[in-house]
Amino acid sequence: MYTKKKREEFKALLNERLNDLLSDANRTVSGMTDPAENFPDPTDRATMESDRNFELRIRDRERKLIGKIKEALERIEDGTFGICEECGEDISEERLKARPVTTLCIDCKKKQEKDEKVKGL
């Protein structure tokens, strides 16, 4: 279990990342409503649409990450942050620094990935 100070550090890190993602999403919405991007040339229009689709895929992945960040913040509040949901052991601080939304310790994650590979997922 992590100290209150460590939990607060992770909470600040998660909130910062959440704010960055929400800011990016707002910029994307603003950019997509910009009427200046109306190209008469079909090739330019196709390029713009391709770029827009790529950006929307990125934002969809970020939307999923936002959900995971909110769940991690809830785990901080309820005291389960940093505890592997598979084996109940503490997740290493290094792992949490690298991926603060994780719910599995490195051993359980490796096992999960191995099982997925065997099943062809």
C-alpha positions as CSV (number, residue, x, y, z in Angstrom):
1,M,0.0,0.0,0.0
2,Y,1.3,3.5,-0.8
3,T,1.6,6.4,1.5
4,K,-0.8,9.3,1.3
5,K,1.9,11.4,-0.2
6,K,2.6,8.9,-3.0
7,R,-1.1,8.5,-3.7
8,E,-1.4,12.4,-3.9
9,E,1.6,12.4,-6.4
10,F,-0.2,9.8,-8.6
11,K,-3.4,11.7,-8.3
12,A,-1.7,14.9,-9.5
13,L,-0.1,13.0,-12.4
14,L,-3.4,11.5,-13.4
15,N,-5.3,14.8,-13.2
16,E,-2.6,16.5,-15.3
17,R,-2.8,13.8,-18.0
18,L,-6.6,14.0,-17.9
19,N,-6.6,17.8,-18.3
20,D,-4.2,17.5,-21.2
21,L,-6.4,14.9,-23.0
22,L,-9.5,17.0,-22.5
23,S,-7.8,20.0,-23.8
24,D,-6.7,18.1,-26.9
25,A,-10.2,16.9,-27.4
26,N,-11.6,20.4,-27.2
27,R,-9.0,21.7,-29.8
28,T,-10.0,18.9,-32.1
29,V,-13.7,19.8,-31.9
30,S,-12.9,23.5,-32.5
31,G,-10.6,22.6,-35.5
32,M,-13.2,20.4,-37.1
33,T,-15.8,23.2,-37.1
34,D,-13.4,25.6,-38.8
35,P,-15.0,26.7,-42.1
36,A,-11.6,27.7,-43.5
37,E,-10.9,24.0,-44.3
38,N,-13.3,23.9,-47.2
39,F,-11.1,22.9,-50.1
40,P,-12.6,23.0,-53.7
41,D,-9.9,20.6,-54.9
42,P,-11.0,16.9,-54.5
43,T,-7.5,15.8,-53.7
44,D,-7.0,18.4,-51.0
45,R,-10.4,17.5,-49.6
46,A,-9.6,13.8,-49.6
47,T,-6.3,14.5,-47.8
48,M,-8.1,16.6,-45.2
49,E,-10.7,13.8,-44.6
50,S,-8.0,11.3,-44.3
51,D,-6.2,13.5,-41.7
52,R,-9.5,14.1,-39.9
53,N,-10.2,10.3,-39.7
54,F,-6.7,9.7,-38.3
55,E,-7.2,12.3,-35.7
56,L,-10.6,10.9,-34.7
57,R,-9.1,7.5,-34.3
58,I,-6.5,9.0,-32.0
59,R,-9.2,10.9,-30.0
60,D,-11.2,7.6,-29.7
61,R,-8.2,5.9,-28.1
62,E,-7.7,8.9,-25.8
63,R,-11.4,8.7,-24.9
64,K,-10.8,5.2,-23.7
65,L,-7.7,6.4,-21.8
66,I,-9.8,9.1,-20.1
67,G,-12.1,6.4,-18.8
68,K,-9.1,4.5,-17.4
69,I,-7.7,7.6,-15.8
70,K,-11.1,8.3,-14.1
71,E,-11.2,4.7,-12.8
72,A,-7.6,5.1,-11.5
73,L,-8.6,8.3,-9.7
74,E,-11.6,6.4,-8.2
75,R,-9.2,3.6,-7.0
76,I,-7.0,6.3,-5.3
77,E,-10.1,7.5,-3.5
78,D,-11.4,4.1,-2.4
79,G,-7.9,2.9,-1.4
80,T,-7.4,0.2,-4.0
81,F,-4.9,2.0,-6.2
82,G,-1.7,0.2,-6.7
83,I,-3.1,-3.2,-5.7
84,C,-3.2,-5.9,-8.5
85,E,-6.8,-6.9,-9.1
86,E,-5.6,-10.4,-10.1
87,C,-3.4,-11.5,-7.3
88,G,-3.9,-8.8,-4.7
89,E,-0.2,-7.9,-4.4
90,D,1.2,-4.4,-4.6
91,I,1.9,-3.1,-8.1
92,S,5.5,-1.8,-8.2
93,E,6.0,2.0,-8.1
94,E,8.1,1.8,-11.3
95,R,5.2,0.2,-13.1
96,L,2.7,2.7,-11.8
97,K,5.0,5.6,-12.8
98,A,5.2,4.1,-16.3
99,R,1.5,3.3,-16.6
100,P,-0.5,4.8,-13.7
101,V,-3.8,3.4,-15.0
102,T,-2.7,-0.2,-14.7
103,T,-4.6,-2.6,-12.6
104,L,-2.2,-5.6,-12.9
105,C,1.2,-6.2,-11.5
106,I,3.9,-7.0,-14.0
107,D,3.7,-10.8,-13.3
108,C,0.0,-10.9,-13.8
109,K,0.2,-8.7,-16.9
110,K,2.8,-11.0,-18.4
111,K,0.6,-14.0,-17.7
112,Q,-2.4,-12.3,-19.2
113,E,-0.4,-11.5,-22.4
114,K,0.9,-15.0,-22.6
115,D,-2.6,-16.4,-22.3
116,E,-3.9,-14.0,-24.9
117,K,-1.1,-15.1,-27.3
118,V,-1.9,-18.8,-26.8
119,K,-5.6,-18.1,-27.4
120,G,-4.8,-15.9,-30.5
121,L,-6.4,-12.8,-29.2
